Amino acid sequence: MTLKRLRDGSVVLRTRVSVASQAHLFFGLAGGATHEKLVLQPGSVPVTVRLHLKRGVSVKLRVAAVDPFKRKAVLLLPFRAP
């Protein structure tokens, strides 16, 4: 996972998530708005999120996956804003 603060004060978070089958991914801050991505092939998927965070704030990125059989999995990635 990489974090970079831009000149406008926002933070760009880049990471990769691996999925074992087709899945519908939902990602965003835990308790906040989410983005979604449809993954049609198993493998590694890049995830890029732009966030507006104050410096030093601890938050969690929530990545949820739902496969075609309606099975669900959730991954929480804690990090501190630069």
Residue pairs with C-beta under 8 A, 6 or more apart in sequence:
1 13
1 14
1 15
1 61
1 77
1 79
2 13
2 14
2 15
3 11
3 12
3 13
3 79
3 81
3 82
4 11
4 12
4 14
4 82
5 11
5 55
5 81
5 82
6 12
9 52
10 50
10 51
10 52
10 53
11 50
11 51
11 52
11 53
11 81
11 82
12 48
12 49
12 50
12 51
13 47
13 48
13 49
13 50
13 51
13 61
13 79
14 46
14 47
14 48
15 46
15 47
15 61
15 77
16 44
16 45
16 46
16 47
17 25
17 27
17 44
17 45
17 47
17 63
17 75
18 43
18 44
18 45
19 25
19 39
19 42
19 43
19 45
19 65
20 42
21 42
21 67
21 68
22 39
22 40
22 41
22 42
22 67
22 68
23 39
23 65
23 66
23 67
24 36
24 37
24 38
24 39
24 65
24 66
24 67
25 36
25 37
25 38
25 39
25 45
25 47
25 63
25 64
25 65
26 34
26 35
26 36
26 62
26 63
26 64
26 65
26 66
27 34
27 35
27 36
27 37
27 47
27 49
27 61
27 62
27 63
27 64
28 34
28 35
28 49
28 61
28 62
29 51
29 59
29 60
29 61
29 62
30 59
30 60
30 61
30 62
30 76
34 62
34 64
35 49
37 45
37 47
39 45
47 63
49 61
51 59
51 81
53 59
53 81
54 81
55 81
55 82
56 80
56 81
57 80
57 81
58 78
58 79
58 80
58 81
59 78
59 79
59 81
60 76
60 77
60 78
60 79
61 76
61 77
61 78
61 79
62 74
62 75
62 76
63 74
63 75
63 76
63 77
64 72
64 73
64 74
64 75
65 72
65 73
65 74
66 72
